[in-house]
Amino acid sequence: MAKKEARLQAAEEAQVALHKSRAREAWLTRLPMERASIQAVFYFQSRRRRDLCNLNSSIKCHIDGMREAGLFHDDQFVVLMPPRLMDSSSNPRLELRVTEWDARIEAVLDSIGQIFGRPS
């Protein structure tokens, strides 16, 4: 019985790996992105006060690395969203959430620009 369970688990793991591989290939065919937004999510061990401007500027080297890796052509067309601060005493880390801009986001930004008098 244990061998059967091990085979089923191995088959399931192989299917998951195949799905991840196909998803990664589909994602890579869309690179490089023309425009993107990046939001940094910082997970800290403590809740002490932090300077948000300094946190955003500290990820510039990561953005440059993504540009050099071919994620997008030029980081001039990358919008840096306000960072989020989260608590994680057991696993402090930095997550960069990259979102490709599409026509819907452009339409919203154009309408906001028209409302506030910015030419589109």
N, C-alpha and C positions, 0 to 999 in steps of 0.2 A: 504494500500500500504506500509506503514511503517513497518508493521509486516512481510510482505513478504521480504522486503529488509533486515530486521534484521535476518530473518531465513537464507537467502542466504549468508549473511556475516558470520553468525555463522558456516554454513556448510563449507564455504571457509576456515575459520580459523581452523576448525577441520581437513580439508585435509592438510593444511600446517603443523599443529602440528604432524599429522601422518607421513608425509614425513620426517620431521626433526627427528622424533623418529626412523624411519627406517634407515635413513642415519647415525644417531649416533650409532645404533646397528651394522651396517655394519662396521663402523669405529672401534668400540671397539673390534670386532672379530679379527682385525689385530694387536692388542696390545699384548704384548709389542713389540716395534720396535727393530730390531737388530741394525740398524744404523740410525742416523737422523742428520739433520742440523737445526740449530736454528738461526733466524735472529731477532734481537731486533729492533723495530721501535719506537723511542721516539718522542712523540708529545709534544712540549714545547710551553709555552705562549709567550716567547720572542725569538729573533734571536741571543742572545748573544753567544759568542764562548764557546765551551764545549770540554772537554778532552775525546776523543773517547775510549781510553784505560780504563779510570775509569768507563765509562758507561758500557762497556762490562763486567767488573769485578763486577759491581753492580747487575748483574742478576744471579750470581752464586746460590744464595739462591732459585731463581725460578726454575732453572734447577734441583737442588737437590730435590725440592718439586715435580717436574714432575717425577723424578726417583722414589721417594718414593710412588707416586700415581700409579706407574706401567706403565707409558708411555713408558719407555725403561728400559732394564735390568741394564745397567751400563752407567753412563755418560762419561765413557772413550771413548765410540764410538759415541759421539755427537760432531759435528763440529760446532763451533760458527762462524757464518758469520759476516762480518763487520756490525756494526750498521748503521741504517739510521736515520737521524734527519729531522723532519718535523715540520712545524709551525701549531699550532692549538690554537689560543688564547681562543676559546670558550670551548674546550674540551681537555685539556692536559691529556696524558695517555701514557701507555706503552703497545705495542702489541708484543707478541712473536709469530713468524711465524715458526711453526714446520713442516718440510718436511721429509717424510720417504725416505731414499735412496733406489734406485732400481738398477737393473743390468746396466741400461744405464748410470747412474751417475758413477758407479764403472768403467765401460769401459772408460769413458772420463778421469777419474782420473788416471787410469792405463796408458793410452796413453800419458797424460801430464807428468807423472812420467818417462816414457821411453824417452820422448823428452829431459827432463832435467837431465837424468841420474839416477833417483831414481829407485831402483829395485822394481818390483811389487810384 
